[in-house]
């Protein structure tokens, strides 16, 4: 299988994300977790920074 699958797991869903990624890694033989950061501003608003390219990927974001 190609590496056209990507998962981003936010902090609120990290436990569920780890379980899903472990199953997919065993099944597909590859890690499909995409590293990201979600810093917060002083006002409480946040932004998402995706650390890898997601071009040509089916992307799932776990919130």
KEBA-773146 format. One record per residue (C-alpha): residue number from 1; x, y, z. Coordinates in Angstrom, 1 decimal. Layout:
N
NUM / X / Y / Z $
...
This chain:
63
1 / 0.0 / 0.0 / 0.0 $
2 / 1.1 / 3.5 / -0.6 $
3 / 1.6 / 6.1 / 2.0 $
4 / -1.4 / 8.2 / 1.1 $
5 / -3.0 / 8.1 / 4.5 $
6 / -2.3 / 10.6 / 7.2 $
7 / -3.6 / 11.2 / 10.7 $
8 / -3.3 / 14.2 / 12.9 $
9 / -4.3 / 13.7 / 16.5 $
10 / -4.9 / 16.8 / 18.6 $
11 / -4.3 / 16.9 / 22.3 $
12 / -7.9 / 16.3 / 23.2 $
13 / -7.9 / 13.0 / 21.3 $
14 / -4.4 / 11.8 / 21.9 $
15 / -5.3 / 8.5 / 23.6 $
16 / -7.8 / 7.5 / 20.9 $
17 / -5.3 / 8.6 / 18.3 $
18 / -2.5 / 6.4 / 19.7 $
19 / -4.8 / 3.4 / 19.7 $
20 / -5.9 / 4.0 / 16.1 $
21 / -2.3 / 4.6 / 14.9 $
22 / -1.1 / 1.4 / 16.7 $
23 / -3.7 / -0.7 / 14.9 $
24 / -3.0 / 1.0 / 11.5 $
25 / 0.7 / 0.6 / 12.0 $
26 / 0.3 / -3.1 / 12.6 $
27 / -2.1 / -3.5 / 9.7 $
28 / -0.3 / -1.3 / 7.1 $
29 / 3.3 / -1.7 / 8.3 $
30 / 3.9 / 2.1 / 8.2 $
31 / 3.5 / 5.0 / 10.5 $
32 / 0.8 / 7.4 / 9.2 $
33 / 0.9 / 9.9 / 12.1 $
34 / 1.7 / 13.4 / 10.9 $
35 / 3.5 / 15.5 / 13.6 $
36 / 1.9 / 18.9 / 14.4 $
37 / 1.9 / 21.6 / 17.0 $
38 / -1.0 / 23.6 / 18.4 $
39 / 0.4 / 26.6 / 20.2 $
40 / -1.9 / 29.1 / 22.0 $
41 / -1.7 / 32.9 / 21.9 $
42 / -2.1 / 35.0 / 25.1 $
43 / -5.7 / 35.7 / 24.1 $
44 / -6.5 / 32.0 / 24.3 $
45 / -6.8 / 31.5 / 20.5 $
46 / -4.7 / 28.8 / 18.9 $
47 / -3.2 / 27.9 / 15.6 $
48 / -2.3 / 24.6 / 14.0 $
49 / 1.1 / 23.9 / 12.5 $
50 / 1.5 / 20.8 / 10.4 $
51 / 5.1 / 19.7 / 10.4 $
52 / 5.1 / 17.5 / 7.3 $
53 / 3.7 / 17.7 / 3.8 $
54 / 0.1 / 16.5 / 3.4 $
55 / 0.0 / 16.8 / -0.4 $
56 / -1.7 / 13.8 / -2.1 $
57 / -2.8 / 12.3 / 1.3 $
58 / -6.1 / 11.4 / 2.7 $
59 / -6.0 / 13.3 / 5.9 $
60 / -7.9 / 12.5 / 9.0 $
61 / -7.9 / 14.9 / 12.0 $
62 / -8.9 / 13.5 / 15.3 $
63 / -10.4 / 16.1 / 17.6 $
